[in-house]
């Protein structure tokens, strides 16, 4: 279960000039530095934990925001530091709150920004 949560670290994209040309996030074979990276929609990708090289690759590809669905004891502080260092925005919405009334509202608000 812990690893399935780790694999669902969710990333949403606000475009930069690199991605504006196509208006789409890259497919998995284009972002090999990120574990289990997969394009979920034209504007959203999902992945596993993101390493330092992965955050740099995501930033270079045009990602602006990372939404991490893991709990704090699963390494969110380390990932936040990497995301901040790469110049992206980081949000943590642990999936243990998935049934809480504010979870869907908070996630929807971030995805719409």
Buried (B, 14 or more C-beta within 10 A) or exposed (E): EEEEBBBBBBBBBEBEEEBEEEEBBBEBEEBEBBBEBBBEEEBBBBBBBBBBEBBBBBBEBBBBBBBBBBBEEBBBEEBBEBBEEBEBBBBBBBBEBEEEEEBEEBBEEBBEE
